[in-house]
């Protein structure tokens, strides 16, 4: 049986001034209310190729024939102030400026009553580095971009990088995250700050690969 998921309506309500009312999810994107969908209509009328399939608080700007990457970046720069944007692999996602990875992370920290120093992030890409800089420790199954490598070199104590590749790297980092939180609990119990914690991910038997 599928695992049931329940949307966090408190979070969703925080975005409604930009994304419009929750009950309009069944409405076609070009008919929805809210600044996000005003921007969607503007781009659609301007001939850009868009994807809002299964999106309710964001939409994607796809590569469009006759438009260059420079055109896309110029468009991104001209977006309304209430919208954030992530650009990766030639496509751009538009969403409320208060959302995105960083906004969600801040919301979750507040909801669960934890500090950024006591939070961790599993990541690997250029557009992850802003959030990686916010949390106590970032775990990288791989390094996918030169900017990520530069971030690790500039602040090695903040990052843990897998020393094996592919799915084994992900498994190793999941183990390292668990170890990190166990160490954090132990050292906090002893009155030691999280900034003093160092994580050395250990190699594990990759049972999934053996099955």
C-alpha positions, 0 to 999 in steps of 0.5 A: 500500500502507498504511504499516505501523505498529508500537506502541511496547510500551515506552510501552504497558507503562508504562501497563499498571498503569492500562490493564491487560495489552496482550493484552486489546485484543480483550476488550470494554471492560466486561470489561477489567482495570485501573483505567481500565476499572473507571472505564469500568464505573462510568460505564456503570452510571451511565448515561453514554454512552461510546465505546471503539471502537478505544481500548485505553488510553483511552475517551471520555465523550460528551454524554449526554441528561439530563446537563449539562456541569456534571454532566460536569465534576463527574464529571471532578473525581471521577475516580480520581487515576491517571486524566487527562482532557481536555475539549474540544468537549463530550466528555471523554477519560479515560486514564492520568495519566502519558499524555496529550500531555504524558506522551507528549512527555516519553517521546519526549524521553527516548527520543530524547535531546533536551531540551524546549528543542530540541523543537517542537509543532504545535498550535492549541487550548486543550488544547494550551497546557500542552504548548506551554509545555513545548517550545522553540517552538510553531507555530500554523496558526491560533488556535481559542480565546481562551485560545490568543490570550492565551497567544501575547500573553503569551509571543510568543517561544515561538509562531510563528503562520501569517499565512495560513489553512486548509491554507495555514496548515498548510503554512506552519507545516510549513515553519517547523518545518523551518526551526526545526530547521535553524536550531537545528542551525546555531546549536548547531554555533556554540555558540549556545543554542536560546533565542536562535533566532527563526523567521520562517516564509516563504511557500511555493508550495502545490503541493498546492492547485495540483494 
